[in-house]
């Protein structure tokens, strides 16, 4: 099983940008698909972005399409989420997920999770 650690969260004004990073342990990370999810207070965890093991296939939630970009560097065991044009509704704890065993848009489909990083967007 892969271990994941997120970083890069913080407080930003609406319209600003942040880049989240997810550091993975384990030599087999390059064989795992990965995703980003988020959870706002009082809401369930929701899908944000997905990348295949090679990075050649990506998918996004409609709410972030065109603003967020997921990428990965398998040589460094890293997954990134570049977030631009941030909105107050993007405020949430963001989680990195790895080791896909089901549908990429479902939180239940990933076996490994990081501890989360808080993103707060002020209006």
N, C-alpha and C positions, 0 to 999 in steps of 0.2 A: 504494500500500500504506500502511496506517495504522501508526504507531508507538505503542507502548503502554508506560506506566511505572506500576508498582504502588507503593503505599505503605500504611502503616498496620499492618504486621505487628508482632509483639512477643511478649513472654512474659506469660501470663495464667494465673491459677489456674482449675481446673475450676469450671464454673458461671458463669464470667465472660463478658464480651463484648468483641468487637473489631469495628472497621469498617475494611474494606479499601477503598482507592480505586484507580482505574485512570484515568490521564490519557491521553487519545488526541490525537494530532495529525492534522491533515488536515480539510479542510472537508467531506468526504463521510462523516465518521464516523456521522452520523445515519442514513445509509442501510445501515449494517452491523449485523447481529446480533452479539452478544458473549456471551462465557461466562467462567466461572471454573473452573479445574481445580486439582488439587493433586497433589503427589507426595511421598510419605513415603520415607525412606531404604530402599533395597532393594526398592521397589515401583514399579510402573508408574504413569504419570500417569493420574489418574482424573477423570471429570466431577463437577462440584459443582453448577453452576447455569448457566442460560441465559436470555438476554433477547432478544426480537426487536428489530428496529431502532427501533420506536416505543416499546418497553417494554410493549406491551399483552399480550404473551404471554411467560410465564415457565415454566421447568421446573426441577426439582430432583432431585438424587440422593436415593434413599430414605433414605440415612444422615443427610441434613441437613434433610430436609423438616420444616417446623414450627419449625426453629431458625434457619435462615439465610434471608435475604431479599436478592435481587438487585434493583437499581434502576439507573436511568440518568438523566442530565440532559444531553440533547443540546445544549442551549444552551451548556453549559460543556464539552462533549466529555468527560464523565465517566461511569464505571460504578462502582457501589459493591457491596460485599458486606457486609451487616450480619450478624454472627455472634453469636448468643446461646446461652446454656446450653452453653458449650464443654466438650468432653470431651478427655481425653488422646489419644484416637484421632484427633482432629482435627489433631494436630500434623503439619505438612507445610510444604513450600514451596508457596505459592499463586500461580498464574499467571492473568493476564488474557489472554483470547484474542479476536481480532476477525477479521472478514472470513470468514464462513462459506461453505464451498463444498461441504459434504456434510451428514452427520447431526450434529446439534448435540451429541450425547453422545460423539462420537469426537474425540480430540485430533488425528487426521489431517485433520479437516474444517475446521480453521482455518488461515489463511495467516499471520496476524500474532500475535506473542506478546510479552509483556513479559519482563523479566528475573527476575521472581519476588520474593516477599516471604515471609520466614520467619514462621510462626506456631507457637509452642510453648505447649502447655497442660500445666501441671503438676498432678499429682494431690494 
